[in-house]
Amino acid sequence: MQRVLDPRLFRWAMMLSFSVACAGGGGGGGGGEPFGKTDRGEAVSVYTLKNAHGVAVRVMDYGGIILSLLVPDRSGRLDDVVLGYDSLAGYLRSSPYFGALIGRYGNRIAHGRFALDGKTYTLAKNNGPNHLHGGLRGFDKVVWAVTPFEHSDSVGLVLRYTSPDGEEGYPGTLRTTVTYTLTSANELIFDYSATTDRATPVNLTQHSYFNLAGDGKGDILGHVVTLNADRFTPVDSTLIPTGELKSVAGTPFDFRSPTPIGARIDQDDVQLRYGPGYDHNFALNNGADARDPTFAARVYEPASGRVMEIYTTEPGLQFYSGNFLDGTLHGKKGVVYRRRYGFAMETQHYPDSPNKPTFPSTILHPGESYHSRTTYRFGVQP
């Protein structure tokens, strides 16, 4: 059973903790700490959010990137559970989307093109023959306007970015707001919203890589995963969905019961060969029109006792087992990130939906509002 401390016992301490975070230059009404400049000369800042239990999140306005996330284990020890770099230079030089806010379109679009309202739009092919995560300069590579806030039981950041018509090949001016909220119940909540003046695909997500044992503490194959998904979307050799929704029953993709990531990851299965490993979208059982977040996933790390539960309004979740980490990236404190040293769980609409009319639509029209919420809930298991 997950154990979460009663937030009512810590309300006064939470308010004090927020004040300390603000005084230190972090979140909750203060400005951010300077963190360098982009190649374009844009100033970058870091904001710190902290609650009374010691949970602390550091976020850059560059890419909305989560730099670190301190979470207690079953004995109360705090460890950073996300992968990344110590400085801005690492993110500017080479990053597989560590901690990033992804847009306009999370995941892949086949052949870098889609048709909408009788016109074909061409996008960058930045992942083999396909378009990935918004292109060459997606939302992960822009500086967001940030407004910190604090309430009696939470603290957070409102991030805003206006993507101009034609940016990265997408139609329409997209006005995007993303809110990061840290609560007294050890929840990290992401609220996404957007409007447009022309029809355009929108699929926003968060791309943190997790290791609940602690950043750099080895591979994640012993993490025990539960996914609330009876089906997944098989892919071709370039990781584009075939359009099929396939039952997970009898396959290595059946995580309906708690299963270690490494239990079946090396089985002789064509989908795992394409991965290589898990890099697939799971069709969540909440359906395509969930108005309130429902249970999507649970991850348990036995040595630390840490638990992460995910709730979302999204119809899909991309489970990625860090297959392309190859030991060439040196992260925080010089740690070498080897294969499967981190996992990602990106709540989303399905990949290549603009080219798959049977998938839940990702097209946002003028006069409509895009809304999505995902919650990461952290706790421990005795």
LINDA-V672368 format. One record per pair of residues at least 24 apart in sequence whose ideal C-beta (glycine too) atoms are under 7 Angstrom apart, sorted by the first residue. I is the first residue (numbers start at 1). GAP is how many residues later the second one is. If there is no record, write none. Layout:
[[I & GAP] [I & GAP]]
//
This chain:
[[2 & 305] [2 & 307] [2 & 377] [2 & 379] [3 & 376] [3 & 377] [3 & 379] [4 & 181] [4 & 182] [4 & 375] [5 & 48] [7 & 146] [7 & 177] [7 & 178] [10 & 42] [10 & 174] [11 & 141] [11 & 142] [11 & 173] [13 & 39] [14 & 37] [14 & 38] [14 & 139] [14 & 170] [15 & 137] [17 & 33] [17 & 34] [17 & 35] [18 & 132] [18 & 137] [21 & 27] [21 & 28] [21 & 29] [24 & 24] [27 & 121] [27 & 128] [27 & 129] [27 & 130] [28 & 120] [28 & 122] [28 & 127] [29 & 119] [29 & 120] [29 & 121] [30 & 118] [32 & 29] [32 & 114] [35 & 25] [35 & 53] [36 & 51] [36 & 52] [38 & 24] [38 & 54] [38 & 105] [39 & 53] [42 & 101] [44 & 44] [44 & 99] [47 & 99] [47 & 101] [47 & 110] [49 & 106] [49 & 107] [49 & 133] [51 & 131] [51 & 133] [52 & 132] [53 & 133] [54 & 24] [55 & 127] [55 & 131] [55 & 323] [57 & 125] [57 & 131] [59 & 98] [59 & 121] [61 & 82] [61 & 83] [61 & 85] [62 & 26] [62 & 29] [62 & 81] [63 & 37] [63 & 38] [63 & 76] [63 & 77] [63 & 78] [63 & 79] [64 & 36] [64 & 37] [64 & 80] [64 & 95] [64 & 114] [65 & 26] [65 & 33] [65 & 34] [65 & 35] [66 & 33] [66 & 142] [67 & 32] [71 & 235] [71 & 307] [73 & 231] [73 & 232] [73 & 233] [73 & 307] [74 & 230] [74 & 231] [74 & 306] [74 & 308] [79 & 135] [80 & 134] [80 & 135] [81 & 129] [81 & 130] [81 & 131] [81 & 133] [81 & 134] [81 & 225] [82 & 126] [82 & 127] [82 & 128] [82 & 133] [83 & 126] [83 & 128] [83 & 132] [83 & 248] [83 & 254] [83 & 258] [83 & 259] [84 & 247] [84 & 248] [85 & 246] [85 & 247] [86 & 246] [86 & 247] [94 & 235] [96 & 228] [97 & 36] [97 & 43] [97 & 110] [98 & 111] [99 & 108] [99 & 109] [100 & 40] [100 & 107] [101 & 38] [101 & 39] [101 & 77] [101 & 105] [102 & 31] [102 & 32] [102 & 36] [102 & 37] [102 & 38] [102 & 102] [102 & 103] [102 & 104] [102 & 105] [103 & 31] [103 & 35] [103 & 36] [103 & 73] [103 & 101] [104 & 30] [104 & 35] [104 & 59] [104 & 66] [104 & 70] [104 & 97] [104 & 98] [105 & 29] [105 & 96] [105 & 98] [106 & 27] [106 & 97] [106 & 98] [106 & 99] [106 & 240] [106 & 242] [107 & 26] [107 & 96] [107 & 211] [107 & 241] [107 & 244] [108 & 24] [108 & 131] [108 & 132] [108 & 243] [108 & 244] [109 & 243] [109 & 245] [109 & 246] [110 & 130] [110 & 242] [110 & 245] [114 & 87] [114 & 240] [114 & 241] [116 & 55] [116 & 83] [116 & 238] [116 & 247] [117 & 82] [121 & 48] [121 & 49] [121 & 50] [122 & 47] [123 & 45] [123 & 46] [124 & 44] [124 & 45] [128 & 110] [129 & 109] [130 & 108] [130 & 110] [134 & 34] [135 & 33] [135 & 34] [136 & 32] [137 & 31] [138 & 30] [153 & 30] [153 & 31] [154 & 27] [154 & 28] [154 & 29] [154 & 30] [155 & 27] [156 & 24] [156 & 25] [156 & 26] [165 & 33] [170 & 30] [171 & 27] [171 & 28] [171 & 29] [172 & 24] [172 & 25] [172 & 26] [172 & 27] [172 & 28] [173 & 24] [174 & 26] [174 & 28] [178 & 26] [186 & 191] [186 & 192] [186 & 193] [187 & 188] [187 & 189] [187 & 190] [188 & 188] [189 & 184] [189 & 186] [190 & 183] [190 & 184] [191 & 182] [192 & 178] [192 & 180] [193 & 176] [193 & 177] [193 & 178] [194 & 170] [194 & 176] [195 & 174] [196 & 168] [196 & 170] [197 & 169] [198 & 168] [199 & 164] [199 & 166] [200 & 164] [201 & 153] [201 & 161] [201 & 162] [202 & 160] [202 & 162] [202 & 168] [203 & 145] [203 & 146] [203 & 159] [204 & 168] [205 & 141] [205 & 142] [205 & 143] [206 & 140] [206 & 168] [207 & 137] [207 & 139] [208 & 136] [209 & 113] [209 & 133] [209 & 134] [209 & 135] [210 & 98] [210 & 132] [210 & 133] [211 & 130] [211 & 131] [212 & 87] [212 & 89] [212 & 92] [212 & 94] [212 & 96] [213 & 88] [213 & 90] [213 & 91] [215 & 116] [215 & 117] [215 & 120] [216 & 115] [216 & 119] [219 & 121] [219 & 122] [220 & 41] [220 & 102] [220 & 120] [220 & 121] [220 & 122] [220 & 123] [221 & 39] [221 & 40] [221 & 41] [221 & 44] [221 & 119] [222 & 38] [222 & 40] [222 & 80] [223 & 37] [223 & 38] [223 & 76] [223 & 77] [223 & 78] [223 & 120] [224 & 34] [224 & 35] [224 & 36] [224 & 76] [224 & 78] [225 & 30] [225 & 34] [225 & 36] [225 & 72] [225 & 74] [226 & 29] [226 & 31] [226 & 32] [226 & 71] [226 & 72] [227 & 28] [227 & 29] [227 & 55] [227 & 70] [227 & 90] [227 & 92] [228 & 56] [228 & 57] [228 & 67] [228 & 68] [228 & 69] [229 & 53] [229 & 54] [229 & 55] [229 & 56] [230 & 55] [231 & 52] [232 & 48] [232 & 49] [232 & 50] [232 & 51] [233 & 47] [233 & 48] [233 & 50] [233 & 117] [234 & 37] [235 & 36] [235 & 39] [235 & 45] [237 & 37] [239 & 35] [239 & 40] [240 & 111] [240 & 112] [241 & 40] [241 & 109] [241 & 110] [241 & 111] [241 & 115] [243 & 113] [243 & 115] [245 & 38] [253 & 27] [258 & 42] [261 & 60] [261 & 82] [265 & 56] [275 & 48] [276 & 47] [277 & 44] [277 & 46] [277 & 63] [278 & 41] [278 & 42] [278 & 43] [279 & 41] [279 & 44] [280 & 39] [281 & 35] [281 & 37] [281 & 69] [281 & 70] [282 & 34] [282 & 35] [282 & 37] [283 & 32] [283 & 33] [284 & 31] [284 & 32] [284 & 33] [286 & 29] [287 & 28] [288 & 27] [288 & 72] [293 & 80] [293 & 81] [293 & 82] [296 & 51] [297 & 48] [300 & 81] [305 & 75] [305 & 76] [305 & 77] [306 & 72] [306 & 74] [307 & 71] [307 & 72] [307 & 73] [307 & 74] [308 & 68] [308 & 70] [309 & 68] [310 & 35] [310 & 37] [310 & 64] [310 & 66] [311 & 64] [311 & 66] [312 & 35] [312 & 61] [312 & 62] [313 & 59] [313 & 60] [314 & 33] [314 & 34] [314 & 35] [314 & 58] [314 & 60] [315 & 34] [315 & 45] [316 & 32] [316 & 33] [316 & 34] [317 & 28] [317 & 29] [317 & 30] [317 & 31] [318 & 28] [318 & 30] [319 & 26] [320 & 24] [347 & 27]]
//
